[in-house]
Amino acid sequence: MRQELRVGRDFSGNEATAIRSALQDAARLIRDMPARHIKLQSGAPLLEISPGESFPRGSRIILDETTLVAFGTVRIPLYLWVAMQKLVSWIEPVLVAEWVRQMYAFAAGQGRRLESSEIETAMRWSDSERTTGVPRGITLARMSVGHPVYCVWTGKRLTEQNLDIDHCIPWSTWPCSDLWNLLPCDRRVNQHQKRERLPSFATLHRAMDAMVSWWGEAYIKPGEGGLRRQFDTEAYASLPNLGRPTEPCDLEDVYAALRILQVRLAHDQGVPEWNVSTLKEYVWRQ
């Protein structure tokens, strides 16, 4: 059965046992293969492995930092990490192409013939589900009791008819359905204006209050029934410069981290930007 392995996901029973076993196997494979055989010119290992002290036990497992660190950590040189961040959009296609070539040659050595299309199909990632159900449900519930909800980009009051849930960082650039990345938006703006573009730095600045307000009201303030834990876990795992998850996120820090991510994607990957000021009509709430 296919499972969504997003950070913050909670598994129990047989699923928890399977996830734990898969993580153990992955940690063992990294230790015995790339960490052992990839070396610098001096002969020193490129990857520094710290084995986990003890794997989490029990009938439940939560994919948060504490759990994942228990399986071990990998350290790489900072210069390599920075280069990989900048070249991430190019690295995957090159690796896939090389694996296709290697698999084709390996099959030929066994006297078998594989079509390139077969290999490419086998190498294709199964994309994560583009899920917006949770924030949509929260938004519709708030509307049903007369609570106004506004488009974070234009300030326009939303209705059930014009409501859309926008991936702030476009799905095509960053396939991420973390709560911090899902925002209420006017459908026309999302589908015909912003689309797959990155909100500009100025646009994010203009929308700051609306975004922070939405995160708090939708995910944080509902109390015990809220999504504070999931929101914090996802933000710490995927946004830069938030530090270690030792305490609840400050929402303004989350916003600042999102702006850093925007700058990196715009500069390093050249993602096209969108500016709300290009709209013919927009209304900002005071």
Sequence and secondary structure as in RCSB ss.txt:
>XXXX:A:sequence
MRQELRVGRDFSGNEATAIRSALQDAARLIRDMPARHIKLQSGAPLLEISPGESFPRGSRIILDETTLVAFGTVR
IPLYLWVAMQKLVSWIEPVLVAEWVRQMYAFAAGQGRRLESSEIETAMRWSDSERTTGVPRGITLARMSVGHPVY
CVWTGKRLTEQNLDIDHCIPWSTWPCSDLWNLLPCDRRVNQHQKRERLPSFATLHRAMDAMVSWWGEAYIKPGEG
GLRRQFDTEAYASLPNLGRPTEPCDLEDVYAALRILQVRLAHDQGVPEWNVSTLKEYVWRQ
>XXXX:A:secstr
      TT EEEHHHHHHHHHHHHHHHHHHHHTHHHH B TTS BSSEEEE S    SSEEE SHHHHHTTEEEE
  HHHHHHHHHHHHHHHHHHHHHHHHHHHHHHHHTT    HHHHHHHH         HHHHHHHHHHHHTT   B
 TTT  B  TTTEEEEESS TTTS    GGGEEEEEHHHIIIIITT EE HHHHHHHHHHHHHHHIIIIITTGGG
S HHHHHHHHHHHSTT   SSS   HHHHHHHHHHHHHHHHHHS   EE GGGSS      
